[in-house]
Amino acid sequence: MPTNFDYFLRFFRKKIEDGERQIDIATSNKVNKSTAYINKLYKGNPKSCPIDTQRSFADYFEISYDEMIEAGRLIYEKENPPVKDSGVGNSLYDGTITKPEELISLLNQVIFGVKANHGICKTAEEKAEKYEQLLDEIELYKTIFSKLNEGVTFYNSKRDIIFSSNRWGLLDGMDLATHPSFDTVVLGLRKKIVNFDEVLDCVSLASKERKETEVNVEIQNGAVFHFRVVPIFRGEVFLGSLLINTPKSPPKS
């Protein structure tokens, strides 16, 4: 059975999915939690979250705790409706069928259930095949990006990093395989970047207005990179942003 904690998590995650930025939550004086903690709540498998902390999130979203839990419950139940039985495996036969038409009716129900399950399995197999083809294409793109003279990073509309060529080693030491949030990664670069606030403003503007922005990034070792943040759309749908970094000057010896 789902608990209030499950409802809280679903409410919180839905807010992130709808565009609420993790970095804004983390830096709020109402929540006062690290971006790593916020990201774990969103993407990880947290066992619990203290009630006081849950209430601080409710304060941030300007909603009462009870209203937050109720909203989370509605979201949870909408996404997890009761499973309708297909008819296969039901205790339909109790040994008392005597009429041929009753047996035919029973068999028709079983056949209907088998066909439905077969259709589901076939759809799943087709999706798995397309997924394998997509993985092959992704590996090809990764190979191409690794050969470019520019660093390439893509983060989706939820601000999760999907791919980074890490061409110049700027993200060394970060576990990119877990698809961390872009906000977490940016904050992790704070000590490396001299003009951090300027870079953060540039990236935030690109995300907020979904338009291309650019900025020179000065690294502590003296290297300078040119960053371009390019929003990616499919028609009117915003898919995420492409971050392209090109070296302008090498590190100081």
N, C-alpha and C positions, 0 to 999 in steps of 0.2 A: 504494500500500500504506500502511495506517495505521502510524504510528510510536508510540513510547512517549509522545511529547508529545501525540499525539491521545488516547491512553488516559488520560493525566493530566488533560487538559482535560475529557474526558467524565466521569471520576470526580468532579472538582471541581464541574462544573456540576450533576451529579446531586445532590451534597450541598446546593447552593443550592436546587435545585428541591424537595428534600425538607424545606426549612425552615431550613437553616443561614443565619444572618444575616451579610450581608457586613460590617456594622459590627463584629460580634464578631470576625471574622477579621482585619479591618484593625487593630483595637486590641489584638490579641494580641501579646505580646512574643515569641512564637515565629515569627510571620510578619513583623511590622513592615513592612507595606506600606500605601500610601495606599488609601482607598476607591475612588479613581479607577482605580488599578491593578487592584484586585480586580474592579471592575465591568467593566473592559475584558476581563479574562480570562473573565468570565462571559458578557458580551453582545457583545464586540467580535470582531475577527478577528486575534488575536495571532499573530505569526510564530513566536515562540519564548518560552521561559521557562527561565532557567538551571536546571541540575540542582540546585544548592544551594537555589534558591528552591522548586523542586518538593519537595525533601526537607523544607523548613520547613513546607510544607502538610501533608505526611505526619505530621510531628511534631505539628502542631496537631490533626489528626484521630486521633492516637494509633494510628498504623498504620505499618508499615515501608514504605519506598519500593517494594520489590518487591511487597508485598501491595497497595499502592495501584495500581500499574501493572496487576497481574493483575485486580483488581476493575474497573478502567477498561476493560480489554480485554473482559471478560465483558459489561459494559454495552454497549460499542460493538458487539460482535458480535450481541448480542440485538436491538439496534435497527437493525442493518444486515445482515440475513441475506442469503445468496446469492440473487440474482435467478433465479427459475425461468423458463425459456424457455417462451413461450406456444405455440411451434410455428411461428409466422409467421417467415419468413426463414431457417428451418433449411435445410441442404443435404440435404433429404430426397430430392430427385429427382436421380439421377445418370445418367439416360438409359438405364437398363437395365430399366425396368418394361415387362413384356410381358403380364402377366395383367390382365384387367379388374378383378378384386377388389383387386389391389395399387393400381391407380389410384384406385379408390373409397376405399380406406383412406387414401391420401395426401390426397385432396380433403377427406375428413372431418376430418383433422387441421388442414388449412388453415382450413376453415370454423369449427372450434372456436376456433382462435386469433383469427380475425376477430371472432367474436361476443364473445369475452372482451375484446378491445381496444375494441370498440364500447361494451360496458357500462361500461368504465373511463372512456371519453371522455364518455359520457352523464352519469355520476355527477359528473365534474369540471365539466361545464357547469351542472348543477343547483346544485352548491356555489358556483360563480362567481356565478350569478344571486342566490342567497340572500345572498352576501357583499355584492353591490351594494346590495341592499335594506337590509342591516344598516348599511352606510356612510351611506345616506340618513337612517336613523333616528338614527345617532350625530350627524350634522350638525344635526339638529333639536334633540337634547338639548343640544348645545353652545350653540346659539342661546338656548335657554331658560335655561341656567345663566348665560350672560353677562348676562342681564337681572335676575337675582336680586340682592338686597341683601347676600347672603352669598357669600363665596368658597368654591368647591367644588373639591376635589381627590380623585381616586380612584386608589388603588394596589392592585394585585392581590395574590393570595396569595404571589406570589414577590417582592413589595415593589417591583415596577416601576410607576412612575407612568404610568397610561394616559391620564389627562386631568386638566387643571387649568385652571380659568377665570382663575386669577391675578388675581382681582377687585381686589385692593388693591395689586398690584405687588410683593408680597413675594418673588416668584420672578423678578423682572426680572434679566436677565443670564444666566439658565440656559437651556440648550437643551432645552426640554421635548419637542420633536419626536422626540428620540432615545429617549424613555421611560427616563430615568435611574432608578437605584434610589432609593427614598425615603430610604435611609440617606445616600446621597451628597448629596441635596438638603438634608436636615436639617443635616448637617455644614457645608454651604455657607452656612447661615443663622446659624452660630455667632456671627459678628461683629455681626449685626443684633439678636440677641435678648439682653436683659439677663439674664433668668432661664433661660438655656439648659438647665442641668442639670435643672431642674424640668420643663421642657417635654419633654426627652428621656425622662425617667422616665415621664411620662404616656403618651407615644406607645409606649414599650416595653411598658408594662403592657397597653395595649390590644391590641398585637400578640401578646403572650405569652398572655394570658388570654382574648383575643378577646371582650372586653366593652367597652361604651361607657365612655369616660373624657372628662374635660374639664379645661381649665386656662386661666388667663389668661396671655397672652403679652405681655410688655413689650418694646417696640421701642426701640432706642437714641435715636430722634428724639422719644420721649415718648409715642408712640401705644400704645394697649393694645387687644389683640384677644382675643376669647373663642374658644378652639379646642374643638371637639367631635370626637372620633374615634369613628366608628360602624362596627362590624364588619358586613359584609354576607354573608348566607347564602342559599343556595338549598337549602331543606330542611336536611339536615345538612352540606352541603358549604360550606366557607368560601371565598368568592370574593375577598375583599379587604376594604379599609377605606375609608370615606368620611371625609375631613377637611373639616369645615365651620368657617370662620372668620368671625366677625362683629365689626365695630369697636365698642369700648366707649367710647373717648375718642380725639380727634384728636391729631395731632402737636403738640408745643409750638412756638409761633411764635418 
